[in-house]
Amino acid sequence: MPCPICKKPTDPKYRPFCSRRCADVDLARWLGGGYAFPGPPLDEDDEPASEARQPDDD
């Protein structure tokens, strides 16, 4: 089975990847949201969690 990133033969040390570089590229895609599962559609009045208002400290 070839490396899923660059298609070179895999290295048992980094399986299923061929190198540390390709393993790191894959990890960066996961952490950056490159791989995501679709969720239910948001309503127009729903705000994404990152944009939700925080209570004021007043």
DACORTA-V174883 format. One record per backbone hydrogen bond with DSSP energy under -1.0 kcal/mol. CO is the residue of the C=O (numbers start at 1). NH is the residue of the N-H. If there is no record, write none. Layout:
BEGIN
<<CO/NH> <CO/NH>>
END
This chain:
BEGIN
<<3/7> <8/3> <11/14> <14/17> <17/11> <19/23> <20/24> <21/25> <22/26> <23/27> <24/28> <25/29> <26/30> <27/31> <28/32> <29/34> <30/33> <43/46> <48/51>>
END
